[in-house]
């Protein structure tokens, strides 16, 4: 069944997040803070590994600059956070807890980016759409499900909402797989992965509270990376 890989992936995230929420109740606040720091450092390392996949750092830089300009123009970050906060407000038992709603929104945005920006999500979805082989997405489901436990135990119910983002994103890629096969070359995938890695590093820095990066406003950089890779290829 086409799309089964994405369904399993989204289900694993949801299940992991629910388990994390249960475990969260037994964790002292001090422990949660330390674990969050550990997760932030780990996420940053994952982002660095992805960023080093680039074959042309100029493409990554140009993509981030142009993507950031476009993102700020449309203020994607504000829209996503408002959506997350709105959902958080619906889920929060204390209707006056604006901070709780905001935290749910932050968890939703951060984990949605982590689960969607990466080679496994792209390659796995296209692979399933073209051949019906969902093995890559099944492997991703295991990884995402495990990390969802940790994320939810520290970031709350917003992590569970990222299952929706994964379902929509990977499901769309699977449906469009036949039209994307001809353009998804190894060089293109490398630059998409590297640019996405920079965004993952930013998520880690935000989790460590070292800076506040409007990560969602950099999302157009992913598309820009594909465009610039194709342009640079014309001059090779």
Secondary structure, DSSP 4 states (H G I P E B T S, - for coil): -TTHHHHHHHHHHHHHHHHHHHHHTTS-HHHHHHHHHHHHHHHHHHHHHHHTT-S-HHHHHHHHHHHHHHHHHHTHHHHHHHHHHHHHHHH-SSTT-HHHHHHHHHHHHHHHHHHHSSHHHHHHHHHHHHH---HHHHHHHHHHHHHHHHHHHHH-THHHHHHHHHHHHHHHHHHTHHHHTTT--HHHHHHHHHHHHHHHHHHHHHHTTS----GGGGTHHHHHHHHHHHHHHTT-
